[in-house]
Amino acid sequence: MRRIYVSAVTKPKILRSPPRSEKPVRAMYDRWYCSPYAQSIAFQLQEAIPHSHAEQIRQVAQNEGTILSRIQGSCS
């Protein structure tokens, strides 16, 4: 088994999973799919890499966000 780690700047997660792609919610799905949410990025990685599994490592993501907030706060 091989692993790769991907780091990405993401928005806070609003939706846990993709909305159903039925016509009335298609716009919601498109917005979710095209937004930099950790889950949408993981979903797209799984689409692009056959037989893969992608998941968010929350602790790392939260720590990165805390560090970025502190850096941005000190530069203001």
Contacts in CASP RR format, 6 or more apart in sequence:
PFRMAT RR
TARGET T0000
AUTHOR 0000-0000-0000
METHOD contacts of the structure
MODEL  1
MRRIYVSAVTKPKILRSPPRSEKPVRAMYDRWYCSPYAQSIAFQLQEAIP
HSHAEQIRQVAQNEGTILSRIQGSCS
5 57 0 8 1.000
6 41 0 8 1.000
6 45 0 8 1.000
6 54 0 8 1.000
7 64 0 8 1.000
8 36 0 8 1.000
8 38 0 8 1.000
8 41 0 8 1.000
9 36 0 8 1.000
10 36 0 8 1.000
10 37 0 8 1.000
10 38 0 8 1.000
10 41 0 8 1.000
10 61 0 8 1.000
11 35 0 8 1.000
11 36 0 8 1.000
11 37 0 8 1.000
13 37 0 8 1.000
13 38 0 8 1.000
13 39 0 8 1.000
14 37 0 8 1.000
15 32 0 8 1.000
15 37 0 8 1.000
15 39 0 8 1.000
16 39 0 8 1.000
17 39 0 8 1.000
18 29 0 8 1.000
18 32 0 8 1.000
18 33 0 8 1.000
18 39 0 8 1.000
18 40 0 8 1.000
18 43 0 8 1.000
19 25 0 8 1.000
19 28 0 8 1.000
19 29 0 8 1.000
19 32 0 8 1.000
20 29 0 8 1.000
21 29 0 8 1.000
32 40 0 8 1.000
33 40 0 8 1.000
33 43 0 8 1.000
33 44 0 8 1.000
34 40 0 8 1.000
38 56 0 8 1.000
38 61 0 8 1.000
39 56 0 8 1.000
41 54 0 8 1.000
42 54 0 8 1.000
42 55 0 8 1.000
42 56 0 8 1.000
43 54 0 8 1.000
45 52 0 8 1.000
45 54 0 8 1.000
46 52 0 8 1.000
46 53 0 8 1.000
46 54 0 8 1.000
END
